[in-house]
Amino acid sequence: MTPETIGFLDSGIGGLPYLAHLRTRLGGGRFVYAADRANFPYGEKTREQVLSATLSVAERFIARENPRLIVVACNTMSVIALAALRERFSLPFVGVVPAVKPAAALSRRRRVGVLATRQTVEGEYMRELIERHANGCAVVSLSSGRLVEFVERELSVASNEVRTERVRAEVERFRSERIDALVLGCTHFLHLEKEFRVLLEAEAIALVDSRDGVSRQVMRLLPQDAGARNGAPDLMYLTGPEPLEERYLWFAAQFGLQPAGTL
Ligand code: DGL
C-alpha cells in the first residue's frame, strides 16, 4: 500500500512542530510541508491578501502532491481562510486556531493570555472564539510580529541566550495581567517552546498549544492504516524565487525533511 500523503501548510517554518508532533503519533503516512516563503509574514498582511495567498499556495500544493488532507498549520491562515479552502477544494483541511478552550479550563484565576499575530488577535474569528470558548475567563490577547520574524529569520543562528531574551521580552508584556495560562496562538512560537516553558514555570503560568487536538483530529480523518513509509522521504517545498536561504535547509534537516524545491 502506498503511504497516504499528509500536507502541512504555513507562511514559513511555523508549522514544523505540528508535523513533528503528528509524526511521533502516526504509524505511517508520508509528510509533505509547504512554506509560503514568498508571502511571509501573513500576520501583517490584510485579510484579503492572506485569503488570496492561502488559496493560491494551496492550489499549487494540491496540484503538485495531491495530499489526502492538509493541516493548515498556521493560525493566521486558519482564522481567515479555512472556510474558503473548504469551499474551493474537496479534500479535508484541519485548521489550527488558538487553544483558548483548554487554557480557560486550566485557569484558576480565570485570566488567560494569548500570544499570536496581529491578524489573528484583531480578527472577528478570535472574538467569536473567546465568546464561545473562554468560559467567562478574561482573555488578554497580544500580538508579536517581531517574535514571528525572529523565529523565521534568526532562530537557526541564534544562541540560547538570545532565544531566552526574546521570549522573556514577550512574557514580560503579560506581567501586569495576572494570567495563569498562556496560549501560543502562532505556530512559529512553538519553536521556542522550551524557552517559554522555563520562564513561565517560574511564574506558575501554564503553557498551552493546540498540537494534541490537531493531531487527534488528523488521525480521526485518516484511515486506520496510513500506509508504511517504505523509505519515501518527507518533503519540504518553499514558494518564491531561488536561491533559497541557508536557514531553510537547516530547518528541513532539523525536522527530517528533504528540500523539494519551489512550488
Ligand atoms: N505561523 C503563523 C501563525 O500561526 C503566522 C506567521 C506569519 O505572520 O506569517 O499564525
Residues whose N, C-alpha, C, O or C-beta is under 5 A from the ligand:
A	BS01	DGL	S11 G14 F40 P41 Y42 G43 E44 A73 C74 N75 T76 T117 V148 G185 C186 T187 H188
